[in-house]
Every structure is written in structure tokens, then in C-alpha cells.
């Protein structure tokens, strides 16, 4: 059976690298492959040191993944923080002094790690396009220099369907606001050139889509919201477990990002107040490190907080599915408190109540409006009453909420319209 079309995905991060930037297109590629598309990928052979939960999704077409060797973009002292031998200690010291004397000397653009791959990206892309008769090229960013340089592919093959996928704000977001005026002008130019050249611009965030449509009204019909999604296959094996009757259990799975102190402070207050009423609580965290553990311990919650290593999705979901309350914590930087991530949809699909801690946001509104969870911004006593009552009554979440809309297969069907 001949393939429908041949697609080339340009994704700077990709499994087995466990950077979250590679998950979206690893999942889409999995389902596009099943829908009989020829899937090819170019990615950087980015260093990684932990297992990637999405590596299994790319194994069936791994021979179609082309990797560009990684080029270190950071100064030596940032990469090797604990040098062991004399030579490396000297290199560390020289690198540190050099950066202090001539800041950002190591990079034309220190916020973008993709600037050193321009020639390799173009050469490999052109070869694959010709050899594999590629119909559509999908480039995803950030990093954004990666997107800008890919324009040369479109210029060389003007008949290609060129899809630009922006997972984050290029301009208009937190990083952009911190730039000086000359850097802003440069990034505005690059973004506009990409928007003009692309046949379709996709983004997983409604706020990014709105920003782009307002900024480029003449291209607004090209800007499409293709949301993140959850992989239903990772939840199919879940079983029903009996909840702990006397203990209220909470769980968080994922990365603890910087600047979450305010959200964690509200969570700590909640746990302390419940505990003070003579009700036992247990909070399990599945993450890469023990960030913020000192805050819980200093608050007298050392017996209630339990840090665990990350688990494969199916194992983690089995645990979360028998937890009373699942947590979403957001720091509120780069408008990420508004972004509905893959993890967000996964939690909803587990049919457990979610408590949101963070700045007022679209996520908070979505949970409350659809009766899927509670807000950590509510008065503490009100929230405690809701939590205690709901453990017994199980009215939240609304079991009739149609989460299937956000399954990866269904979202892939939506993406297919633009390929």
C-alpha cells in the first residue's frame, strides 16, 4: 500500500532526548505513521542523561530519523561545574574569566541554542527532500533560529507545503520582553519572514494563536490552533483501585520549575490546615530531583511529603488513578499558566479531580467551568471543605466531560487537514 504523503519533521529535540520539546511531534509522528504517511525526522543528537518516556513511540520508524551532531553552545564552566582533573580545572577558570570579561562572547544569540546548525540542517533537509520525495516540511520551535533558517528550504523548494509549528511565544512572550530593542527588531523580522513564507502556522496555545492573528491580520487565515493531546493508549490498561479511606492523598508528576514558591506556599498551607484538623494527608511527587523539598520539611511536612523517581507513563498513570487529588502547579512565567499541556489533558483523562495552584489563568478557568477540579486560589477553609466533601461524594470531576476530543489520534486527524 503506497503512502499518502511523505512528511519531513524538523524538531531540534527528539527522543531519546527527554526534553519536553520533542514530545509533541514524537506523538504526532507515531499516529501519522499509522495513518500511512511516510514520516522522516531531522533532529539534533542532543545529550540526555535520563530515560525518555516517549522513546518507544519512535521505534517503528527509527531508521527514518536523521541526527545532526550536537555542538556545545555554552561556555565550558557552565557545562562542567565540577571539573575533576587539573586540565579541566584550568579550562573552567579560563572559561569563567572569559565570560566575565566579554559577556555572551560564546554566542551571537545566547537565548537560542540552534544557531550553529544552519548548514547541516539545510544540506540534510535538501538531500532527504529529493531522495524521499517529501511533500510537506514541518518545522517546530523554539528554538526559533531553527525555524528561521528552515526558510531557505522553502526558498529552494517553493512548491513544498511548509508548516510552521510554534510551541511557545516567539515574540510577545516573557523572553521577548527581556530583549533589548535591537534584538527585538531582529526577532520581529525573523518571525514575520517565517509567517509570510509558511503555508500554515500551527500552535498548541490559543493565546499564541490570538497574538499572531492580531499581529499579522493579513495571514490570520493561515494560523491554526492544533492543541496538545494525550495518548489514550497509555491509559487503556488502567484498573480501578480502592482509595485510602482515612488519608487524603495528593500527587504531582513532572518537573518542579523555578519560581514556583508562591504556588507551593499555598499548597503547604493547605496541607498544614488539613493536618491540623486531625486528618492525615500524603503527598507523592514523581519528578527528576528533590526541588523544593526543603520548603515542605521546614513547614513540618517531612512525614507527609514523599519524593519518587520518574516512572514510565503507564506506571505513573496507574498510581495517579488511585490518588484523591492530582495537582497542577504553575509559576506564571512566559504565560505558561495559560497553556494546556499534554500533561494537563492526561490528568483530565485519568478522571481524578485536579487542584490548580498558580496565578489566575485559563487553566484554572477551564477546570472550574467544566467541573473538573478546584482552585488553590480559593480561601483555604473553603478549599478544605470542598476537598473533604468531594472525597466522599465524588461529584468532581464531571465524568461526562468529553476528553476524547483531545486524544492524539483525533487531533492528528485535525492536523491531517493541513498536510
C-alpha positions as CSV (number, residue, x, y, z in Angstrom):
1,X,0.0,0.0,0.0
2,X,1.5,3.3,-1.1
3,X,1.9,6.0,1.5
4,X,-0.4,9.0,1.4
5,X,2.4,11.6,1.5
6,X,6.0,11.9,2.7
7,X,6.5,14.3,5.6
8,X,9.7,15.7,6.9
9,X,9.6,16.9,10.5
10,X,12.4,19.3,11.7
11,X,12.4,19.1,15.5
12,X,15.5,20.3,17.4
13,X,14.7,18.0,20.3
14,X,13.5,14.4,19.7
15,X,13.6,11.1,21.5
16,X,15.6,9.5,23.0
17,X,16.4,13.0,24.3
18,X,13.8,13.6,27.0
19,X,13.4,17.3,26.6
20,X,9.7,18.0,26.5
21,X,10.0,20.0,23.2
22,X,10.3,16.6,21.4
23,X,7.1,15.0,22.8
24,X,4.5,16.8,20.6
25,X,6.0,15.7,17.3
26,X,7.1,12.3,18.5
27,X,3.5,11.6,19.3
28,X,2.1,13.1,16.1
29,X,4.7,11.2,14.1
30,X,3.6,8.0,15.7
31,X,0.0,8.4,14.6
32,X,0.9,9.9,11.2
33,X,2.9,6.7,10.6
34,X,-0.1,4.6,11.5
35,X,-2.3,6.7,9.1
36,X,0.1,5.6,6.3
37,X,2.2,8.7,6.0
38,X,5.9,8.4,5.3
39,X,7.5,10.1,8.3
40,X,11.1,11.4,8.3
41,X,12.7,13.4,11.1
42,X,15.7,15.6,11.4
43,X,16.8,16.3,15.0
44,X,19.9,17.3,16.9
45,X,21.7,14.5,18.7
46,X,21.2,16.4,21.9
47,X,22.8,15.0,25.1
48,X,20.5,13.5,27.6
49,X,21.0,11.6,30.9
50,X,17.6,10.2,31.8
51,X,15.2,7.8,30.2
52,X,12.7,9.3,27.7
53,X,9.1,8.3,28.2
54,X,8.3,8.8,24.5
55,X,11.2,6.9,23.0
56,X,9.0,3.8,22.4
57,X,6.8,6.0,20.1
58,X,9.6,6.5,17.5
59,X,11.0,3.0,17.4
60,X,8.8,1.8,14.4
61,X,10.3,4.4,12.1
62,X,13.7,5.0,13.8
63,X,15.6,4.3,10.6
64,X,13.9,7.5,9.2
65,X,15.4,9.7,11.9
66,X,18.4,11.7,10.9
67,X,20.5,13.2,13.7
68,X,22.8,16.2,13.4
69,X,25.8,16.0,15.8
70,X,25.4,18.2,18.8
71,X,27.6,21.3,19.0
72,X,28.1,22.7,22.6
73,X,26.9,26.3,22.7
74,X,27.6,27.0,26.3
75,X,30.9,28.1,27.9
76,X,33.0,25.3,29.5
77,X,32.3,26.4,33.0
78,X,28.6,26.1,32.7
79,X,28.8,22.6,31.3
80,X,31.4,21.3,33.6
81,X,30.6,22.7,37.0
82,X,32.7,20.1,39.0
83,X,35.9,19.5,36.9
84,X,37.9,16.6,38.3
85,X,41.4,16.9,36.7
86,X,43.9,19.7,36.5
87,X,43.4,20.5,32.8
88,X,39.6,20.8,33.2
89,X,40.0,22.9,36.2
90,X,42.2,25.3,34.3
91,X,39.7,25.3,31.4
92,X,36.9,26.0,33.8
93,X,38.7,29.0,35.3
94,X,39.7,30.4,31.9
95,X,36.2,30.0,30.6
96,X,34.7,31.7,33.6
97,X,37.1,34.7,33.3
98,X,36.4,35.0,29.6
99,X,32.7,35.2,30.1
100,X,33.1,37.8,32.8
101,X,35.3,40.0,30.6
102,X,33.4,39.5,27.3
103,X,29.8,38.5,28.2
104,X,28.0,36.3,25.7
105,X,31.1,36.0,23.6
106,X,30.3,32.3,23.1
107,X,27.2,33.0,21.1
108,X,25.7,35.5,18.8
109,X,22.4,34.9,20.4
110,X,22.6,33.3,23.9
111,X,18.9,32.7,24.2
112,X,18.8,30.4,21.1
113,X,20.7,27.2,21.1
114,X,20.1,26.3,17.5
115,X,22.2,28.9,15.7
116,X,25.2,26.6,15.0
117,X,23.4,24.1,12.8
118,X,22.3,26.2,9.8
119,X,24.5,24.5,7.1
120,X,23.9,20.9,8.3
121,X,20.2,21.5,8.6
122,X,19.9,22.7,5.0
123,X,22.2,20.1,3.5
124,X,20.5,17.1,5.1
125,X,17.0,18.5,4.5
126,X,17.6,19.1,0.8
127,X,19.0,15.6,0.4
128,X,16.1,13.9,2.2
129,X,13.5,16.0,0.3
130,X,14.9,14.9,-3.0
131,X,15.6,11.3,-2.1
132,X,12.3,10.6,-0.3
133,X,10.1,12.9,-2.5
134,X,8.9,14.9,0.5
135,X,5.6,16.7,0.1
136,X,5.4,18.6,3.4
137,X,8.0,20.0,5.7
138,X,7.0,20.7,9.3
139,X,9.4,22.8,11.4
140,X,8.7,23.3,15.1
141,X,10.1,25.9,17.5
142,X,11.5,27.1,19.8
143,X,14.3,27.3,19.4
144,X,13.4,29.8,16.8
145,X,16.6,30.3,14.8
146,X,15.9,26.7,13.8
147,X,12.7,27.9,12.2
148,X,14.2,31.0,10.5
149,X,17.0,29.0,8.9
150,X,14.5,26.5,7.6
151,X,13.1,29.2,5.3
152,X,15.9,28.5,2.9
153,X,14.4,25.1,2.4
154,X,11.1,26.7,1.3
155,X,13.1,29.1,-1.0
156,X,14.8,26.1,-2.6
157,X,11.6,24.1,-2.9
158,X,8.8,26.7,-3.3
159,X,6.1,24.0,-4.1
160,X,6.6,22.3,-0.7
161,X,3.9,22.6,1.8
162,X,5.7,24.4,4.6
163,X,4.1,24.1,8.1
164,X,5.5,26.3,10.9
165,X,4.6,25.0,14.4
166,X,5.2,27.5,17.3
167,X,5.0,25.7,20.6
168,X,6.0,28.9,22.5
169,X,5.8,32.7,22.0
170,X,8.4,33.8,19.6
171,X,7.6,37.5,20.1
172,X,5.2,38.8,22.7
173,X,6.2,36.5,25.5
174,X,8.4,36.6,28.6
175,X,11.8,36.1,26.8
176,X,10.9,38.6,24.1
177,X,10.1,41.3,26.7
178,X,13.6,40.9,28.3
179,X,15.4,41.6,25.0
180,X,16.9,44.9,24.1
181,X,15.4,46.9,21.2
182,X,17.8,45.8,18.5
183,X,17.3,42.1,19.4
184,X,13.5,42.6,19.4
185,X,13.7,44.1,15.9
186,X,15.8,41.2,14.7
187,X,13.3,38.6,16.1
188,X,10.3,40.5,14.8
189,X,11.9,40.4,11.3
190,X,12.6,36.7,11.6
191,X,9.2,35.8,12.8
192,X,7.5,37.9,10.1
193,X,9.5,36.2,7.4
194,X,8.5,32.8,8.6
195,X,4.8,33.7,8.9
196,X,4.9,35.1,5.4
197,X,6.6,32.0,3.9
198,X,4.6,29.3,5.7
199,X,1.5,27.8,4.1
200,X,0.1,27.0,7.6
201,X,1.1,28.2,11.1
202,X,0.0,25.9,13.9
203,X,0.3,26.4,17.6
204,X,-0.9,24.4,20.7
205,X,-1.8,27.5,22.6
206,X,-4.9,29.6,22.0
207,X,-3.1,32.7,23.3
208,X,-0.3,32.4,20.8
209,X,-2.8,32.0,18.0
210,X,-4.6,35.1,19.1
211,X,-1.3,37.1,19.4
212,X,-0.3,36.0,15.9
213,X,-3.6,36.8,14.3
214,X,-3.7,40.3,15.8
215,X,-0.1,40.9,14.8
216,X,-0.4,39.5,11.3
217,X,-4.1,40.0,10.3
218,X,-3.3,39.6,6.6
219,X,-2.2,36.0,7.4
220,X,-4.8,35.2,10.1
221,X,-6.5,32.5,8.0
222,X,-3.2,30.5,8.0
223,X,-2.9,30.5,11.8
224,X,-4.5,27.3,13.2
225,X,-4.8,26.1,16.8
226,X,-3.7,22.4,16.9
227,X,-3.7,21.6,20.7
228,X,-1.5,19.3,22.7
229,X,-3.1,16.0,23.4
230,X,-2.9,12.8,25.4
231,X,-2.1,9.4,24.2
232,X,-5.1,7.2,25.0
233,X,-3.0,4.0,24.6
234,X,-1.0,4.9,27.7
235,X,-4.2,5.0,29.8
236,X,-6.0,1.9,28.4
237,X,-4.6,-0.5,30.9
238,X,-5.7,1.4,34.0
239,X,-7.6,-0.6,36.6
240,X,-10.0,0.6,39.3
241,X,-8.4,0.7,42.8
242,X,-9.9,1.3,46.1
243,X,-8.9,4.7,47.6
244,X,-7.4,5.1,51.0
245,X,-10.4,5.8,53.3
246,X,-8.7,7.8,56.2
247,X,-6.0,9.6,54.3
248,X,-6.4,12.3,51.7
249,X,-3.8,11.7,49.1
250,X,-2.3,14.2,46.7
251,X,0.2,13.6,43.8
252,X,2.2,15.6,41.3
253,X,4.1,14.1,38.4
254,X,6.5,16.2,36.3
255,X,9.1,18.9,36.7
256,X,9.2,21.4,39.5
257,X,10.1,24.6,37.6
258,X,11.8,27.6,39.1
259,X,9.7,30.4,40.7
260,X,7.0,28.1,41.9
261,X,7.4,29.2,45.5
262,X,4.1,31.1,45.7
263,X,2.1,28.1,44.4
264,X,3.9,25.7,46.7
265,X,3.4,28.1,49.6
266,X,-0.4,27.8,49.1
267,X,-0.1,24.0,48.8
268,X,1.9,23.8,52.0
269,X,-0.7,26.0,53.8
270,X,-3.5,23.7,52.6
271,X,-1.7,20.5,53.8
272,X,-0.9,22.1,57.2
273,X,-4.5,23.2,57.7
274,X,-5.9,19.8,56.8
275,X,-3.4,18.1,59.1
276,X,-4.3,20.5,61.9
277,X,-7.9,19.2,61.8
278,X,-6.7,15.7,62.6
279,X,-6.9,14.4,59.1
280,X,-3.9,12.6,57.7
281,X,-2.5,13.7,54.3
282,X,0.0,12.2,52.0
283,X,1.7,14.0,49.0
284,X,3.6,11.9,46.5
285,X,5.9,13.7,44.0
286,X,7.3,11.9,40.8
287,X,10.0,14.1,39.4
288,X,13.6,14.3,38.4
289,X,15.0,15.9,41.5
290,X,14.0,16.9,45.0
291,X,13.4,20.6,44.3
292,X,11.5,22.5,47.0
293,X,11.7,19.6,49.4
294,X,13.3,21.9,52.0
295,X,10.1,24.0,51.9
296,X,7.9,21.1,52.8
297,X,10.3,19.9,55.5
298,X,10.7,23.3,57.1
299,X,6.9,23.5,57.2
300,X,6.8,20.4,59.3
301,X,5.6,18.1,56.5
302,X,8.6,15.8,56.3
303,X,6.4,12.8,57.1
304,X,3.7,13.7,54.6
305,X,5.9,14.5,51.5
306,X,7.4,11.6,49.5
307,X,9.7,12.2,46.5
308,X,10.0,9.4,43.9
309,X,11.9,8.8,40.7
310,X,10.0,9.4,37.5
311,X,8.2,6.4,36.1
312,X,7.1,5.3,32.6
313,X,3.7,6.8,31.8
314,X,1.6,3.7,32.2
315,X,3.1,3.0,35.6
316,X,2.6,6.6,36.7
317,X,-0.9,6.8,35.5
318,X,-1.8,3.6,37.4
319,X,-0.7,5.3,40.6
320,X,-2.3,8.7,39.8
321,X,-5.6,7.0,39.0
322,X,-6.0,5.8,42.6
323,X,-5.0,9.2,44.1
324,X,-7.6,11.5,45.6
325,X,-6.3,14.8,44.1
326,X,-3.9,15.5,41.3
327,X,-2.0,18.8,41.2
328,X,-1.2,21.3,38.5
329,X,1.4,23.8,39.7
330,X,2.4,26.8,37.5
331,X,4.9,29.5,38.1
332,X,3.3,32.1,35.8
333,X,6.3,32.9,33.6
334,X,6.0,33.3,29.8
335,X,2.2,32.9,30.2
336,X,2.7,29.1,30.8
337,X,-0.1,29.3,33.4
338,X,-2.5,29.6,30.4
339,X,-1.0,26.7,28.3
340,X,-2.9,23.4,28.3
341,X,0.0,20.9,28.1
342,X,-0.1,17.2,27.3
343,X,0.2,16.5,31.0
344,X,-2.9,18.7,31.6
345,X,-5.0,16.6,29.3
346,X,-3.5,13.4,30.7
347,X,-4.7,14.3,34.2
348,X,-8.2,15.1,33.0
349,X,-8.3,11.7,31.2
350,X,-7.5,9.9,34.4
351,X,-10.9,11.1,35.7
352,X,-9.5,12.3,39.0
353,X,-10.1,15.8,40.5
354,X,-7.4,18.3,39.8
355,X,-6.3,21.2,42.1
356,X,-4.6,24.1,40.4
357,X,-2.0,26.2,42.2
358,X,-0.6,29.3,40.5
359,X,-1.6,32.7,39.1
360,X,-5.2,33.2,37.8
361,X,-5.2,31.6,34.5
362,X,-7.0,29.9,31.6
363,X,-6.2,26.5,33.1
364,X,-7.9,27.5,36.4
365,X,-11.0,28.7,34.5
366,X,-11.1,25.6,32.3
367,X,-11.1,23.3,35.4
368,X,-13.8,25.3,37.2
369,X,-16.1,25.9,34.3
370,X,-16.0,22.2,33.3
371,X,-16.3,20.9,36.9
372,X,-13.0,19.1,36.6
373,X,-11.3,20.3,39.7
374,X,-10.7,23.1,42.2
375,X,-8.7,26.3,42.6
376,X,-5.8,26.6,45.0
377,X,-6.6,30.4,44.9
378,X,-9.8,29.9,46.8
379,X,-9.8,30.7,50.6
380,X,-8.1,27.9,52.3
381,X,-11.0,26.9,54.6
382,X,-13.3,26.9,51.6
383,X,-10.9,24.6,49.6
384,X,-10.6,22.3,52.6
385,X,-14.3,21.9,52.8
386,X,-14.5,21.2,49.1
387,X,-11.7,18.6,49.3
388,X,-13.2,16.7,52.3
389,X,-16.7,16.7,50.9
390,X,-15.6,15.6,47.4
391,X,-13.6,12.7,48.7
392,X,-16.8,11.2,50.0
393,X,-19.3,12.5,47.3
394,X,-17.1,12.1,44.2
395,X,-19.0,14.8,42.3
396,X,-15.8,16.3,40.8
397,X,-14.7,15.7,38.1
398,X,-17.7,15.6,35.8
399,X,-17.5,12.1,34.3
400,X,-19.5,13.3,31.3
401,X,-16.8,15.7,30.1
402,X,-15.7,14.5,26.7
403,X,-11.9,14.3,27.0
404,X,-11.7,12.2,23.8
405,X,-11.6,15.4,21.8
406,X,-8.0,15.7,23.0
407,X,-6.8,12.2,22.1
408,X,-3.7,12.3,19.9
409,X,-5.4,10.2,17.2
410,X,-8.3,12.7,16.9
411,X,-6.0,15.7,17.0
412,X,-3.9,14.0,14.3
413,X,-7.0,13.8,12.1
414,X,-7.3,17.6,12.5
415,X,-3.7,18.1,11.7
416,X,-4.1,15.9,8.6
417,X,-6.3,18.6,7.0
418,X,-3.3,20.8,6.6
419,X,-0.7,18.3,5.3
